[in-house]
Amino acid sequence: MTDKPTLAVWKFASCDGCQLTLLDCEDELRAVTEAVTIASFPEASRAVLDGPYDLSLVEGSITTPADRARIQAVRQQSRTLVAIGACATAGGIQALRNFADVQALLETVYARPEDISTLATSTPIADHVTVDFELRGCPISKTQLLEVITAVLAGRKPNVWPSSVCLE
Ligand code: SF4
């Protein structure tokens, strides 16, 4: 591990679009990668460095028991945790399941529904762990994402009002 702060990106139930926003930063991404050690970024690499992590960006909603356990582990390893995008901050399109009988859906769709491990609902990250900041959008704004990363690394509050929420 280096002396640079560590940035980790985590994916839960999502389309990867918010992670793509980070990749889309192009020139700015070079500056970010020079300033931090990328410890986890599933859109770019399967490698995951051990924690703790200075900043975790969490994409996606919690939809399975395994997700629920994993977000707890991510939280324990993260100094600052930012939920990015509508899936992570509101449950996403997959939260439509929250209005249906999930067991009935499983029995309709799958030949062996007993093999499927899922929760009855798709829920935001803040329903499961403490979230330090929520960055909203579908996908998130590149400019706002860079501001959040820069602010967290500088130890100040991100200036991305009104579309984002600080949960301090
Ligand atoms: Fe994809 Fe939108 Fe969810 Fe981001 S918020 S992961 S763009 S569906």
Backbone and ligand atoms as CSV (ligand in chain L), in Angstrom:
chain,resi,resn,atom,element,x,y,z
A,1,MET,N,N,0.840,-1.197,0.000
A,1,MET,CA,C,0.000,0.000,0.000
A,1,MET,C,C,0.882,1.256,0.000
A,2,THR,N,N,0.425,2.318,-0.682
A,2,THR,CA,C,1.209,3.536,-0.782
A,2,THR,C,C,0.782,4.537,0.291
A,3,ASP,N,N,1.473,5.697,0.326
A,3,ASP,CA,C,1.093,6.755,1.252
A,3,ASP,C,C,-0.107,7.545,0.756
A,4,LYS,N,N,-0.463,7.363,-0.496
A,4,LYS,CA,C,-1.590,8.120,-1.058
A,4,LYS,C,C,-2.908,7.621,-0.464
A,5,PRO,N,N,-3.911,8.517,-0.371
A,5,PRO,CA,C,-5.228,8.054,0.088
A,5,PRO,C,C,-5.790,7.015,-0.863
A,6,THR,N,N,-6.627,6.151,-0.315
A,6,THR,CA,C,-7.190,5.077,-1.131
A,6,THR,C,C,-8.639,5.385,-1.506
A,7,LEU,N,N,-8.951,5.142,-2.751
A,7,LEU,CA,C,-10.307,5.311,-3.294
A,7,LEU,C,C,-10.798,3.934,-3.742
A,8,ALA,N,N,-11.975,3.557,-3.260
A,8,ALA,CA,C,-12.541,2.268,-3.651
A,8,ALA,C,C,-13.943,2.475,-4.199
A,9,VAL,N,N,-14.237,1.827,-5.303
A,9,VAL,CA,C,-15.572,1.857,-5.894
A,9,VAL,C,C,-16.191,0.477,-5.685
A,10,TRP,N,N,-17.456,0.476,-5.238
A,10,TRP,CA,C,-18.151,-0.796,-4.962
A,10,TRP,C,C,-19.450,-0.831,-5.737
A,11,LYS,N,N,-19.741,-1.991,-6.319
A,11,LYS,CA,C,-20.962,-2.152,-7.114
A,11,LYS,C,C,-21.934,-3.105,-6.426
A,12,PHE,N,N,-23.191,-2.652,-6.325
A,12,PHE,CA,C,-24.273,-3.538,-5.891
A,12,PHE,C,C,-25.250,-3.616,-7.064
A,13,ALA,N,N,-26.553,-3.784,-6.833
A,13,ALA,CA,C,-27.483,-3.927,-7.951
A,13,ALA,C,C,-27.583,-2.611,-8.713
A,14,SER,N,N,-27.094,-2.611,-9.961
A,14,SER,CA,C,-26.978,-1.371,-10.717
A,14,SER,C,C,-26.640,-1.706,-12.165
A,15,CYS,N,N,-26.621,-0.665,-13.002
A,15,CYS,CA,C,-26.309,-0.884,-14.427
A,15,CYS,C,C,-24.870,-0.522,-14.761
A,16,ASP,N,N,-24.077,-0.087,-13.805
A,16,ASP,CA,C,-22.687,0.353,-13.988
A,16,ASP,C,C,-22.572,1.779,-14.540
A,17,GLY,N,N,-23.698,2.425,-14.815
A,17,GLY,CA,C,-23.643,3.745,-15.427
A,17,GLY,C,C,-22.958,4.794,-14.582
A,18,CYS,N,N,-23.103,4.699,-13.275
A,18,CYS,CA,C,-22.453,5.699,-12.415
A,18,CYS,C,C,-20.942,5.462,-12.353
A,19,GLN,N,N,-20.525,4.197,-12.377
A,19,GLN,CA,C,-19.080,3.924,-12.481
A,19,GLN,C,C,-18.528,4.462,-13.801
A,20,LEU,N,N,-19.320,4.329,-14.858
A,20,LEU,CA,C,-18.873,4.831,-16.159
A,20,LEU,C,C,-18.665,6.334,-16.123
A,21,THR,N,N,-19.413,7.035,-15.267
A,21,THR,CA,C,-19.206,8.478,-15.122
A,21,THR,C,C,-17.787,8.774,-14.672
A,22,LEU,N,N,-17.256,7.940,-13.780
A,22,LEU,CA,C,-15.874,8.135,-13.327
A,22,LEU,C,C,-14.901,7.861,-14.472
A,23,LEU,N,N,-15.147,6.790,-15.233
A,23,LEU,CA,C,-14.276,6.509,-16.379
A,23,LEU,C,C,-14.356,7.629,-17.403
A,24,ASP,N,N,-15.526,8.255,-17.511
A,24,ASP,CA,C,-15.754,9.309,-18.491
A,24,ASP,C,C,-15.032,10.601,-18.126
A,25,CYS,N,N,-14.422,10.641,-16.950
A,25,CYS,CA,C,-13.729,11.867,-16.531
A,25,CYS,C,C,-12.447,12.105,-17.332
A,26,GLU,N,N,-11.951,11.085,-18.040
A,26,GLU,CA,C,-10.816,11.192,-18.955
A,26,GLU,C,C,-9.648,11.971,-18.354
A,27,ASP,N,N,-9.424,13.208,-18.781
A,27,ASP,CA,C,-8.245,13.962,-18.319
A,27,ASP,C,C,-8.246,14.121,-16.805
A,28,GLU,N,N,-9.422,14.398,-16.246
A,28,GLU,CA,C,-9.501,14.581,-14.800
A,28,GLU,C,C,-9.189,13.271,-14.074
A,29,LEU,N,N,-9.539,12.149,-14.685
A,29,LEU,CA,C,-9.298,10.857,-14.056
A,29,LEU,C,C,-7.798,10.626,-13.864
A,30,ARG,N,N,-7.002,11.131,-14.801
A,30,ARG,CA,C,-5.551,10.998,-14.658
A,30,ARG,C,C,-5.073,11.719,-13.400
A,31,ALA,N,N,-5.609,12.901,-13.177
A,31,ALA,CA,C,-5.232,13.643,-11.969
A,31,ALA,C,C,-5.695,12.904,-10.722
A,32,VAL,N,N,-6.887,12.321,-10.789
A,32,VAL,CA,C,-7.394,11.569,-9.641
A,32,VAL,C,C,-6.501,10.371,-9.355
A,33,THR,N,N,-6.147,9.632,-10.396
A,33,THR,CA,C,-5.340,8.428,-10.178
A,33,THR,C,C,-3.930,8.773,-9.702
A,34,GLU,N,N,-3.471,9.993,-10.000
A,34,GLU,CA,C,-2.168,10.406,-9.472
A,34,GLU,C,C,-2.268,10.799,-8.003
A,35,ALA,N,N,-3.470,11.213,-7.593
A,35,ALA,CA,C,-3.650,11.686,-6.219
A,35,ALA,C,C,-4.031,10.570,-5.258
A,36,VAL,N,N,-4.578,9.478,-5.785
A,36,VAL,CA,C,-5.062,8.404,-4.919
A,36,VAL,C,C,-4.568,7.051,-5.429
A,37,THR,N,N,-4.659,6.076,-4.545
A,37,THR,CA,C,-4.499,4.682,-4.957
A,37,THR,C,C,-5.887,4.109,-5.170
A,38,ILE,N,N,-6.136,3.621,-6.380
A,38,ILE,CA,C,-7.435,3.000,-6.659
A,38,ILE,C,C,-7.395,1.581,-6.085
A,39,ALA,N,N,-8.167,1.347,-5.045
A,39,ALA,CA,C,-8.123,0.049,-4.359
A,39,ALA,C,C,-9.153,-0.931,-4.910
A,40,SER,N,N,-10.208,-0.404,-5.490
A,40,SER,CA,C,-11.258,-1.256,-6.066
A,40,SER,C,C,-12.014,-0.432,-7.092
A,41,PHE,N,N,-12.173,-1.013,-8.286
A,41,PHE,CA,C,-12.918,-0.331,-9.343
A,41,PHE,C,C,-13.399,-1.399,-10.315
A,42,PRO,N,N,-14.540,-2.050,-9.989
A,42,PRO,CA,C,-14.950,-3.234,-10.749
A,42,PRO,C,C,-15.163,-2.992,-12.233
A,43,GLU,N,N,-15.463,-1.752,-12.630
A,43,GLU,CA,C,-15.648,-1.472,-14.059
A,43,GLU,C,C,-14.331,-1.556,-14.821
A,44,ALA,N,N,-13.209,-1.382,-14.098
A,44,ALA,CA,C,-11.904,-1.340,-14.759
A,44,ALA,C,C,-11.016,-2.532,-14.436
A,45,SER,N,N,-11.195,-3.152,-13.278
A,45,SER,CA,C,-10.293,-4.229,-12.870
A,45,SER,C,C,-10.944,-5.113,-11.819
A,46,ARG,N,N,-10.586,-6.396,-11.838
A,46,ARG,CA,C,-11.099,-7.295,-10.806
A,46,ARG,C,C,-10.247,-7.245,-9.535
A,47,ALA,N,N,-9.097,-6.596,-9.598
A,47,ALA,CA,C,-8.210,-6.539,-8.433
A,47,ALA,C,C,-8.837,-5.696,-7.328
A,48,VAL,N,N,-8.703,-6.163,-6.102
A,48,VAL,CA,C,-9.197,-5.412,-4.938
A,48,VAL,C,C,-8.104,-5.409,-3.881
A,49,LEU,N,N,-7.646,-4.215,-3.496
A,49,LEU,CA,C,-6.641,-4.106,-2.437
A,49,LEU,C,C,-7.325,-4.177,-1.077
A,50,ASP,N,N,-6.581,-4.631,-0.092
A,50,ASP,CA,C,-7.113,-4.684,1.269
A,50,ASP,C,C,-7.386,-3.267,1.794
A,51,GLY,N,N,-8.393,-3.121,2.673
A,51,GLY,CA,C,-8.680,-1.855,3.321
A,51,GLY,C,C,-7.702,-1.594,4.445
A,52,PRO,N,N,-7.937,-0.494,5.189
A,52,PRO,CA,C,-9.089,0.402,5.094
A,52,PRO,C,C,-8.996,1.328,3.890
A,53,TYR,N,N,-10.151,1.953,3.565
A,53,TYR,CA,C,-10.235,2.830,2.412
A,53,TYR,C,C,-10.601,4.245,2.890
A,54,ASP,N,N,-9.907,5.234,2.335
A,54,ASP,CA,C,-10.214,6.620,2.726
A,54,ASP,C,C,-11.560,7.068,2.172
A,55,LEU,N,N,-11.858,6.679,0.956
A,55,LEU,CA,C,-13.129,7.065,0.336
A,55,LEU,C,C,-13.698,5.875,-0.428
A,56,SER,N,N,-14.912,5.506,-0.085
A,56,SER,CA,C,-15.634,4.487,-0.850
A,56,SER,C,C,-16.787,5.132,-1.586
A,57,LEU,N,N,-16.863,4.881,-2.882
A,57,LEU,CA,C,-18.000,5.293,-3.700
A,57,LEU,C,C,-18.845,4.053,-3.930
A,58,VAL,N,N,-20.101,4.102,-3.512
A,58,VAL,CA,C,-20.945,2.907,-3.573
A,58,VAL,C,C,-22.061,3.116,-4.590
A,59,GLU,N,N,-22.067,2.261,-5.605
A,59,GLU,CA,C,-23.106,2.275,-6.639
A,59,GLU,C,C,-24.046,1.092,-6.426
A,60,GLY,N,N,-25.338,1.318,-6.610
A,60,GLY,CA,C,-26.285,0.207,-6.594
A,60,GLY,C,C,-27.077,0.104,-5.306
A,61,SER,N,N,-28.125,-0.720,-5.361
A,61,SER,CA,C,-29.003,-0.912,-4.211
A,61,SER,C,C,-28.762,-2.286,-3.594
A,62,ILE,N,N,-29.336,-2.464,-2.423
A,62,ILE,CA,C,-29.170,-3.723,-1.682
A,62,ILE,C,C,-30.377,-4.615,-1.975
A,63,THR,N,N,-30.113,-5.770,-2.585
A,63,THR,CA,C,-31.222,-6.630,-3.009
A,63,THR,C,C,-31.098,-8.080,-2.544
A,64,THR,N,N,-29.972,-8.457,-1.988
A,64,THR,CA,C,-29.788,-9.853,-1.555
A,64,THR,C,C,-29.177,-9.892,-0.155
A,65,PRO,N,N,-29.320,-11.014,0.541
A,65,PRO,CA,C,-28.649,-11.140,1.845
A,65,PRO,C,C,-27.131,-10.954,1.725
A,66,ALA,N,N,-26.543,-11.412,0.627
A,66,ALA,CA,C,-25.100,-11.237,0.437
A,66,ALA,C,C,-24.739,-9.766,0.287
A,67,ASP,N,N,-25.585,-9.017,-0.436
A,67,ASP,CA,C,-25.369,-7.565,-0.544
A,67,ASP,C,C,-25.358,-6.926,0.836
A,68,ARG,N,N,-26.311,-7.324,1.639
A,68,ARG,CA,C,-26.483,-6.720,2.972
A,68,ARG,C,C,-25.242,-6.952,3.826
A,69,ALA,N,N,-24.692,-8.153,3.751
A,69,ALA,CA,C,-23.472,-8.447,4.509
A,69,ALA,C,C,-22.278,-7.685,3.937
A,70,ARG,N,N,-22.225,-7.580,2.607
A,70,ARG,CA,C,-21.069,-6.931,1.963
A,70,ARG,C,C,-21.045,-5.434,2.235
A,71,ILE,N,N,-22.214,-4.784,2.248
A,71,ILE,CA,C,-22.196,-3.333,2.495
A,71,ILE,C,C,-21.770,-3.042,3.936
A,72,GLN,N,N,-22.102,-3.951,4.850
A,72,GLN,CA,C,-21.633,-3.778,6.230
A,72,GLN,C,C,-20.105,-3.836,6.273
A,73,ALA,N,N,-19.532,-4.781,5.539
A,73,ALA,CA,C,-18.070,-4.921,5.503
A,73,ALA,C,C,-17.424,-3.704,4.853
A,74,VAL,N,N,-18.031,-3.199,3.779
A,74,VAL,CA,C,-17.504,-1.996,3.116
A,74,VAL,C,C,-17.528,-0.815,4.078
A,75,ARG,N,N,-18.626,-0.664,4.789
A,75,ARG,CA,C,-18.748,0.452,5.743
A,75,ARG,C,C,-17.647,0.378,6.816
A,76,GLN,N,N,-17.430,-0.820,7.342
A,76,GLN,CA,C,-16.425,-0.982,8.397
A,76,GLN,C,C,-15.032,-0.607,7.920
A,77,GLN,N,N,-14.794,-0.764,6.617
A,77,GLN,CA,C,-13.460,-0.519,6.068
A,77,GLN,C,C,-13.303,0.895,5.495
A,78,SER,N,N,-14.374,1.706,5.525
A,78,SER,CA,C,-14.357,2.992,4.823
A,78,SER,C,C,-14.410,4.168,5.787
A,79,ARG,N,N,-13.467,5.090,5.650
A,79,ARG,CA,C,-13.507,6.302,6.480
A,79,ARG,C,C,-14.668,7.198,6.041
A,80,THR,N,N,-14.803,7.395,4.740
A,80,THR,CA,C,-15.923,8.156,4.189
A,80,THR,C,C,-16.611,7.287,3.147
A,81,LEU,N,N,-17.942,7.227,3.243
A,81,LEU,CA,C,-18.718,6.415,2.295
A,81,LEU,C,C,-19.722,7.321,1.592
A,82,VAL,N,N,-19.641,7.361,0.272
A,82,VAL,CA,C,-20.532,8.177,-0.538
A,82,VAL,C,C,-21.375,7.262,-1.418
A,83,ALA,N,N,-22.693,7.391,-1.301
A,83,ALA,CA,C,-23.600,6.642,-2.174
A,83,ALA,C,C,-23.780,7.436,-3.462
A,84,ILE,N,N,-23.569,6.791,-4.608
A,84,ILE,CA,C,-23.621,7.506,-5.887
A,84,ILE,C,C,-24.758,6.958,-6.760
A,85,GLY,N,N,-25.649,7.857,-7.179
A,85,GLY,CA,C,-26.681,7.498,-8.138
A,85,GLY,C,C,-28.000,7.090,-7.508
A,86,ALA,N,N,-29.039,7.063,-8.361
A,86,ALA,CA,C,-30.400,6.788,-7.912
A,86,ALA,C,C,-30.542,5.395,-7.314
A,87,CYS,N,N,-29.796,4.422,-7.829
A,87,CYS,CA,C,-29.901,3.066,-7.266
A,87,CYS,C,C,-29.430,3.070,-5.812
A,88,ALA,N,N,-28.303,3.712,-5.562
A,88,ALA,CA,C,-27.713,3.702,-4.221
A,88,ALA,C,C,-28.442,4.634,-3.259
A,89,THR,N,N,-29.062,5.697,-3.784
A,89,THR,CA,C,-29.691,6.675,-2.896
A,89,THR,C,C,-31.198,6.474,-2.756
A,90,ALA,N,N,-31.821,5.730,-3.696
A,90,ALA,CA,C,-33.284,5.577,-3.632
A,90,ALA,C,C,-33.759,4.163,-3.948
A,91,GLY,N,N,-32.876,3.259,-4.297
A,91,GLY,CA,C,-33.285,1.887,-4.619
A,91,GLY,C,C,-33.299,1.583,-6.099
A,92,GLY,N,N,-33.381,2.640,-6.944
A,92,GLY,CA,C,-33.298,2.434,-8.384
A,92,GLY,C,C,-34.550,1.821,-8.987
A,93,ILE,N,N,-34.482,1.550,-10.284
A,93,ILE,CA,C,-35.619,0.965,-10.996
A,93,ILE,C,C,-35.970,-0.398,-10.411
A,94,GLN,N,N,-34.963,-1.077,-9.850
A,94,GLN,CA,C,-35.221,-2.407,-9.286
A,94,GLN,C,C,-36.087,-2.323,-8.020
A,95,ALA,N,N,-36.258,-1.105,-7.483
A,95,ALA,CA,C,-37.127,-0.944,-6.312
A,95,ALA,C,C,-38.609,-1.083,-6.675
A,96,LEU,N,N,-38.920,-1.197,-7.972
A,96,LEU,CA,C,-40.303,-1.475,-8.365
A,96,LEU,C,C,-40.781,-2.785,-7.756
A,97,ARG,N,N,-39.831,-3.682,-7.473
A,97,ARG,CA,C,-40.194,-4.948,-6.839
A,97,ARG,C,C,-40.803,-4.750,-5.457
A,98,ASN,N,N,-40.519,-3.589,-4.852
A,98,ASN,CA,C,-41.007,-3.332,-3.498
A,98,ASN,C,C,-42.537,-3.275,-3.447
A,99,PHE,N,N,-43.155,-3.111,-4.630
A,99,PHE,CA,C,-44.620,-3.025,-4.674
A,99,PHE,C,C,-45.249,-4.356,-5.104
A,100,ALA,N,N,-44.433,-5.388,-5.242
A,100,ALA,CA,C,-44.933,-6.682,-5.708
A,100,ALA,C,C,-44.634,-7.768,-4.679
A,101,ASP,N,N,-45.241,-8.926,-4.896
A,101,ASP,CA,C,-44.956,-10.100,-4.074
A,101,ASP,C,C,-43.756,-10.802,-4.702
A,102,VAL,N,N,-42.594,-10.657,-4.080
A,102,VAL,CA,C,-41.365,-11.178,-4.684
A,102,VAL,C,C,-41.420,-12.701,-4.818
A,103,GLN,N,N,-42.005,-13.377,-3.852
A,103,GLN,CA,C,-42.085,-14.836,-3.947
A,103,GLN,C,C,-42.905,-15.255,-5.167
A,104,ALA,N,N,-43.989,-14.537,-5.423
A,104,ALA,CA,C,-44.801,-14.846,-6.609
A,104,ALA,C,C,-44.011,-14.585,-7.890
A,105,LEU,N,N,-43.220,-13.515,-7.905
A,105,LEU,CA,C,-42.390,-13.228,-9.076
A,105,LEU,C,C,-41.373,-14.336,-9.297
A,106,LEU,N,N,-40.723,-14.781,-8.221
A,106,LEU,CA,C,-39.725,-15.839,-8.340
A,106,LEU,C,C,-40.344,-17.106,-8.928
A,107,GLU,N,N,-41.540,-17.428,-8.465
A,107,GLU,CA,C,-42.191,-18.659,-8.925
A,107,GLU,C,C,-42.649,-18.539,-10.373
A,108,THR,N,N,-42.888,-17.312,-10.812
A,108,THR,CA,C,-43.298,-17.094,-12.209
A,108,THR,C,C,-42.100,-17.150,-13.156
A,109,VAL,N,N,-40.969,-16.614,-12.712
A,109,VAL,CA,C,-39.824,-16.426,-13.610
A,109,VAL,C,C,-38.874,-17.625,-13.606
A,110,TYR,N,N,-38.647,-18.242,-12.454
A,110,TYR,CA,C,-37.588,-19.249,-12.337
A,110,TYR,C,C,-38.152,-20.667,-12.201
A,111,ALA,N,N,-37.477,-21.614,-12.861
A,111,ALA,CA,C,-37.892,-23.015,-12.763
A,111,ALA,C,C,-37.640,-23.552,-11.357
A,112,ARG,N,N,-36.582,-23.036,-10.720
A,112,ARG,CA,C,-36.242,-23.488,-9.357
A,112,ARG,C,C,-36.129,-22.254,-8.445
A,113,PRO,N,N,-37.229,-21.660,-8.087
A,113,PRO,CA,C,-37.180,-20.432,-7.271
A,113,PRO,C,C,-36.510,-20.638,-5.928
A,114,GLU,N,N,-36.500,-21.893,-5.451
A,114,GLU,CA,C,-35.853,-22.153,-4.161
A,114,GLU,C,C,-34.343,-21.940,-4.225
A,115,ASP,N,N,-33.781,-21.889,-5.434
A,115,ASP,CA,C,-32.342,-21.657,-5.583
A,115,ASP,C,C,-31.978,-20.177,-5.549
A,116,ILE,N,N,-32.968,-19.311,-5.590
A,116,ILE,CA,C,-32.717,-17.868,-5.657
A,116,ILE,C,C,-32.711,-17.279,-4.249
A,117,SER,N,N,-31.614,-16.619,-3.901
A,117,SER,CA,C,-31.509,-15.957,-2.605
A,117,SER,C,C,-31.687,-14.457,-2.817
A,118,THR,N,N,-32.781,-13.916,-2.350
A,118,THR,CA,C,-33.040,-12.494,-2.568
A,118,THR,C,C,-33.796,-11.913,-1.388
A,119,LEU,N,N,-33.775,-10.595,-1.298
A,119,LEU,CA,C,-34.582,-9.893,-0.303
A,119,LEU,C,C,-35.918,-9.510,-0.928
A,120,ALA,N,N,-36.892,-9.218,-0.125
A,120,ALA,CA,C,-38.218,-8.836,-0.629
A,120,ALA,C,C,-38.192,-7.446,-1.246
A,121,THR,N,N,-37.173,-6.668,-0.909
A,121,THR,CA,C,-37.122,-5.282,-1.371
A,121,THR,C,C,-35.739,-4.945,-1.917
A,122,SER,N,N,-35.705,-3.883,-2.712
A,122,SER,CA,C,-34.448,-3.265,-3.155
A,122,SER,C,C,-34.365,-1.924,-2.447
A,123,THR,N,N,-33.332,-1.709,-1.672
A,123,THR,CA,C,-33.314,-0.523,-0.805
A,123,THR,C,C,-32.000,0.255,-0.905
A,124,PRO,N,N,-32.065,1.558,-0.587
A,124,PRO,CA,C,-30.872,2.404,-0.667
A,124,PRO,C,C,-29.808,1.994,0.356
A,125,ILE,N,N,-28.604,2.419,0.086
A,125,ILE,CA,C,-27.477,2.099,0.970
A,125,ILE,C,C,-27.716,2.640,2.388
A,126,ALA,N,N,-28.315,3.842,2.468
A,126,ALA,CA,C,-28.515,4.469,3.785
A,126,ALA,C,C,-29.503,3.694,4.656
A,127,ASP,N,N,-30.274,2.775,4.069
A,127,ASP,CA,C,-31.160,1.936,4.883
A,127,ASP,C,C,-30.381,0.872,5.643
A,128,HIS,N,N,-29.097,0.696,5.301
A,128,HIS,CA,C,-28.324,-0.416,5.863
A,128,HIS,C,C,-27.096,0.028,6.654
A,129,VAL,N,N,-26.481,1.114,6.228
A,129,VAL,CA,C,-25.278,1.604,6.909
A,129,VAL,C,C,-25.306,3.129,6.929
A,130,THR,N,N,-24.454,3.711,7.745
A,130,THR,CA,C,-24.308,5.169,7.752
A,130,THR,C,C,-23.653,5.618,6.451
A,131,VAL,N,N,-24.292,6.581,5.808
A,131,VAL,CA,C,-23.767,7.155,4.565
A,131,VAL,C,C,-23.339,8.594,4.848
A,132,ASP,N,N,-22.146,8.964,4.442
A,132,ASP,CA,C,-21.641,10.307,4.731
A,132,ASP,C,C,-22.148,11.348,3.745
A,133,PHE,N,N,-22.410,10.911,2.522
A,133,PHE,CA,C,-22.864,11.858,1.503
A,133,PHE,C,C,-23.610,11.087,0.427
A,134,GLU,N,N,-24.682,11.696,-0.089
A,134,GLU,CA,C,-25.424,11.091,-1.197
A,134,GLU,C,C,-25.274,11.975,-2.427
A,135,LEU,N,N,-24.857,11.367,-3.520
A,135,LEU,CA,C,-24.737,12.063,-4.796
A,135,LEU,C,C,-25.818,11.496,-5.712
A,136,ARG,N,N,-26.802,12.345,-6.032
A,136,ARG,CA,C,-27.967,11.857,-6.755
A,136,ARG,C,C,-27.824,12.033,-8.265
A,137,GLY,N,N,-28.684,11.322,-8.988
A,137,GLY,CA,C,-28.696,11.407,-10.445
A,137,GLY,C,C,-28.709,10.021,-11.052
A,138,CYS,N,N,-29.100,9.935,-12.302
A,138,CYS,CA,C,-29.144,8.659,-13.010
A,138,CYS,C,C,-28.801,8.901,-14.472
A,139,PRO,N,N,-27.487,8.898,-14.808
A,139,PRO,CA,C,-26.379,8.692,-13.882
A,139,PRO,C,C,-26.027,9.985,-13.143
A,140,ILE,N,N,-25.032,9.873,-12.273
A,140,ILE,CA,C,-24.545,11.042,-11.552
A,140,ILE,C,C,-23.816,11.996,-12.498
A,141,SER,N,N,-23.657,13.231,-12.037
A,141,SER,CA,C,-22.949,14.245,-12.814
A,141,SER,C,C,-21.441,14.085,-12.630
A,142,LYS,N,N,-20.737,14.121,-13.740
A,142,LYS,CA,C,-19.270,14.045,-13.712
A,142,LYS,C,C,-18.669,15.183,-12.887
A,143,THR,N,N,-19.182,16.390,-13.085
A,143,THR,CA,C,-18.658,17.549,-12.362
A,143,THR,C,C,-18.861,17.393,-10.859
A,144,GLN,N,N,-20.061,16.913,-10.485
A,144,GLN,CA,C,-20.337,16.743,-9.061
A,144,GLN,C,C,-19.494,15.615,-8.470
A,145,LEU,N,N,-19.287,14.554,-9.235
A,145,LEU,CA,C,-18.466,13.451,-8.734
A,145,LEU,C,C,-17.040,13.924,-8.462
A,146,LEU,N,N,-16.480,14.686,-9.397
A,146,LEU,CA,C,-15.116,15.190,-9.192
A,146,LEU,C,C,-15.061,16.127,-7.988
A,147,GLU,N,N,-16.091,16.932,-7.796
A,147,GLU,CA,C,-16.130,17.832,-6.632
A,147,GLU,C,C,-16.166,17.023,-5.331
A,148,VAL,N,N,-16.965,15.956,-5.311
A,148,VAL,CA,C,-17.055,15.133,-4.097
A,148,VAL,C,C,-15.700,14.486,-3.796
A,149,ILE,N,N,-15.068,13.923,-4.803
A,149,ILE,CA,C,-13.771,13.267,-4.589
A,149,ILE,C,C,-12.749,14.300,-4.094
A,150,THR,N,N,-12.696,15.441,-4.763
A,150,THR,CA,C,-11.732,16.483,-4.393
A,150,THR,C,C,-11.987,16.969,-2.962
A,151,ALA,N,N,-13.256,17.206,-2.633
A,151,ALA,CA,C,-13.593,17.731,-1.310
A,151,ALA,C,C,-13.252,16.729,-0.211
A,152,VAL,N,N,-13.611,15.477,-0.416
A,152,VAL,CA,C,-13.340,14.471,0.614
A,152,VAL,C,C,-11.841,14.335,0.836
A,153,LEU,N,N,-11.076,14.329,-0.245
A,153,LEU,CA,C,-9.627,14.190,-0.099
A,153,LEU,C,C,-9.010,15.419,0.563
A,154,ALA,N,N,-9.660,16.583,0.389
A,154,ALA,CA,C,-9.158,17.821,1.002
A,154,ALA,C,C,-9.703,18.005,2.417
A,155,GLY,N,N,-10.611,17.132,2.837
A,155,GLY,CA,C,-11.151,17.229,4.190
A,155,GLY,C,C,-12.197,18.306,4.355
A,156,ARG,N,N,-12.865,18.688,3.261
A,156,ARG,CA,C,-13.920,19.697,3.366
A,156,ARG,C,C,-15.241,19.113,2.873
A,157,LYS,N,N,-16.318,19.850,3.134
A,157,LYS,CA,C,-17.648,19.409,2.734
A,157,LYS,C,C,-17.839,19.657,1.231
A,158,PRO,N,N,-18.358,18.672,0.498
A,158,PRO,CA,C,-18.571,18.882,-0.945
A,158,PRO,C,C,-19.580,19.992,-1.211
A,159,ASN,N,N,-19.312,20.760,-2.256
A,159,ASN,CA,C,-20.188,21.857,-2.634
A,159,ASN,C,C,-20.986,21.443,-3.867
A,160,VAL,N,N,-21.987,20.629,-3.676
A,160,VAL,CA,C,-22.810,20.141,-4.785
A,160,VAL,C,C,-24.285,20.236,-4.420
A,161,TRP,N,N,-24.739,21.446,-4.213
A,161,TRP,CA,C,-26.137,21.691,-3.889
A,161,TRP,C,C,-26.856,22.114,-5.167
A,162,PRO,N,N,-28.146,21.755,-5.388
A,162,PRO,CA,C,-29.059,21.123,-4.443
A,162,PRO,C,C,-29.296,19.644,-4.708
A,163,SER,N,N,-28.618,19.045,-5.713
A,163,SER,CA,C,-29.029,17.709,-6.114
A,163,SER,C,C,-28.392,16.612,-5.274
A,164,SER,N,N,-27.616,16.970,-4.278
A,164,SER,CA,C,-27.006,15.962,-3.437
A,164,SER,C,C,-27.294,16.273,-1.975
A,165,VAL,N,N,-27.158,15.300,-1.147
A,165,VAL,CA,C,-27.534,15.440,0.253
A,165,VAL,C,C,-26.402,14.984,1.150
A,166,CYS,N,N,-26.033,15.834,2.105
A,166,CYS,CA,C,-25.051,15.451,3.100
A,166,CYS,C,C,-25.790,14.877,4.297
A,167,LEU,N,N,-25.406,13.707,4.736
A,167,LEU,CA,C,-26.128,13.019,5.811
A,167,LEU,C,C,-25.403,13.124,7.146
A,168,GLU,N,N,-24.584,14.142,7.296
A,168,GLU,CA,C,-23.877,14.302,8.569
A,168,GLU,C,C,-24.855,14.555,9.694
L,1,SF4,FE1,FE,-27.269,2.986,-13.660
L,1,SF4,FE2,FE,-28.840,5.058,-13.035
L,1,SF4,FE3,FE,-28.337,3.140,-11.212
L,1,SF4,FE4,FE,-26.389,4.854,-11.920
L,1,SF4,S1,S,-28.307,5.363,-10.875
L,1,SF4,S2,S,-26.176,2.631,-11.701
L,1,SF4,S3,S,-26.867,5.157,-14.129
L,1,SF4,S4,S,-29.461,2.892,-13.177
